[in-house]
Amino acid sequence: MSSHYVYDKDDFKFRRQRRSLRSTLLRVLKYFLASVSLAVLYYIIFALVFSTDKERRLRSENRMYEKLYPEMEQERRLLEDVVAGLEAKDNMIYNDLFQTDVLTFGSQTSEYLSESDSMEVEDIVRHSEQVYEALDEKAGEIDNEFMRIFRVLASGNVQLPPLALPIRDFSYTSVGASVGDKINPFYKVKVSHDGLDMIAPSGTPVLASADGTVTSVQRSSKGLGNTVTVAHDGGYVTKYAHLSNIKVIRGRKIKKGTVIGSVGMSGKSFAPHLHYEIWKDTVALDPVSYFFSSVTPDEYSAMLLLSASAGQSMD
């Protein structure tokens, strides 16, 4: 209990009056709330009237961004138009060379999910299960094939085919038509194509894809032009055509990676490229199938897809 004095108007005297604890606490609380309210009010007034250096700098940056944003947005739209134009031009050139559109390697699942904005969760789960089951089955087949390959290699009774790339640092984007019936670029009719077109600048070194012996060196201005043929162990034969020059002679034994010539367009060639063939027992094989040990899995799958889809050869 606390006390205070109160003036009595009847007796004209100050009398002592006791105050309860509750009233004292309420009085203190009122003063506290009033002080806090005033402090908040003062802070708001100060913040509205005065600014710190950081606030002034941020406001200045915001004004600058507001001015720059329309210009940046215009440049973004311009870049999108330029990219779209380049894609159209690239597709036109690719179509002229190979009679097919440029392929993209997007995910089928992504395309499936983007077909509808209102797709139910059950549909997504069902589709994911189907994709997983197909991939799991394919993974099992690949595992079994690897086990078979490992058993054959462990037996020691196998001769590896030519596995190296005949052009160093070769990119999948430079793959042309492979083995099969392709449209001839000069006669515009389908003819049998026994090798792989590997697009590269003229003068690019051409390398032997495996150890072997040079069995044929042919210099010609017709057909496949300047050509080198190499025999390898196991009955494999590789052929390198449209060379601009030849650096080996017939009968020479060479090692994998030996420079045998340079990329050119000798003979009947649509553009500078290497026409590369692999034969086994008089049967033309798809050279891309033997690149898997020289490139990444993604590059290998892209090479397979591009070489199979190209409808026109370059010779």
Long-range contacts (C-beta under 8 A, 24 or more apart in sequence): 97-176, 97-185, 97-270, 97-271, 97-312, 97-314, 98-176, 98-177, 98-309, 98-310, 98-311, 98-312, 99-183, 99-310, 99-311, 99-312, 100-309, 100-310, 100-311, 100-312, 103-305, 103-306, 103-309, 105-301, 105-302, 105-305, 159-233, 159-234, 159-235, 159-236, 160-210, 160-234, 161-210, 161-232, 161-234, 161-236, 161-278, 161-280, 161-285, 161-290, 162-209, 162-210, 162-212, 162-232, 162-236, 162-238, 162-278, 162-290, 163-209, 163-210, 163-290, 163-291, 163-292, 163-293, 163-294, 164-207, 164-208, 164-209, 164-210, 164-256, 164-257, 164-294, 165-207, 165-209, 165-291, 165-294, 165-295, 166-198, 166-206, 166-207, 166-208, 166-209, 166-238, 166-240, 166-274, 166-276, 167-198, 167-200, 167-204, 167-205, 167-206, 167-207, 167-263, 167-274, 168-205, 168-207, 170-198, 170-200, 170-295, 171-299, 172-295, 172-299, 172-300, 172-302, 172-303, 172-306, 173-306, 174-198, 174-199, 174-200, 175-199, 175-288, 175-302, 175-303, 175-306, 175-307, 175-310, 176-273, 176-306, 176-307, 176-310, 176-313, 176-314, 177-307, 177-310, 177-311, 177-312, 177-313, 177-314, 178-286, 178-287, 178-288, 178-307, 178-308, 178-310, 179-284, 179-285, 179-286, 179-287, 180-308, 182-310, 182-311, 182-312, 182-313, 183-311, 183-312, 183-313, 184-312, 184-313, 185-270, 185-312, 185-313, 185-314, 185-315, 186-268, 186-270, 191-313, 193-313, 194-277, 194-284, 195-239, 195-241, 195-275, 195-276, 195-277, 195-278, 195-284, 195-287, 196-275, 196-276, 196-277, 196-286, 196-287, 196-288, 196-307, 197-273, 197-274, 197-275, 197-310, 197-313, 197-314, 197-315, 198-273, 198-274, 198-275, 198-276, 199-271, 199-272, 199-273, 199-314, 200-263, 200-272, 200-273, 200-274, 201-263, 201-272, 202-244, 202-262, 202-263, 202-264, 202-265, 202-272, 203-244, 203-262, 203-263, 203-264, 204-262, 204-263, 204-274, 205-259, 205-261, 205-262, 205-263, 206-240, 206-243, 206-259, 206-260, 206-261, 206-262, 206-263, 206-274, 207-256, 207-257, 207-258, 207-259, 207-260, 208-238, 208-254, 208-255, 208-256, 208-257, 208-258, 208-260, 209-238, 209-256, 209-276, 209-278, 209-290, 210-236, 210-238, 210-256, 211-253, 211-254, 211-255, 211-256, 212-238, 212-253, 212-254, 213-251, 213-252, 213-253, 213-254, 214-248, 214-249, 214-250, 214-251, 214-252, 214-253, 214-254, 214-260, 215-250, 215-251, 216-250, 217-246, 217-248, 217-249, 217-250, 219-246, 220-266, 220-267, 221-266, 221-267, 222-267, 222-268, 223-267, 223-268, 224-267, 224-268, 224-275, 224-315, 225-264, 225-265, 225-266, 225-267, 225-268, 225-269, 226-261, 226-264, 226-266, 226-267, 228-260, 228-261, 230-254, 230-260, 234-280, 235-280, 235-281, 236-278, 236-279, 236-280, 237-277, 237-278, 237-279, 237-280, 238-276, 238-277, 238-278, 238-279, 239-275, 239-276, 239-277, 239-279, 240-274, 240-275, 240-276, 241-267, 241-274, 241-275, 241-276, 241-277, 241-315, 242-266, 242-267, 242-269, 242-272, 242-273, 242-274, 242-275, 242-315, 243-274, 267-315, 268-315, 269-314, 269-315, 270-313, 270-314, 270-315, 271-314, 273-314, 273-315, 275-314, 275-315
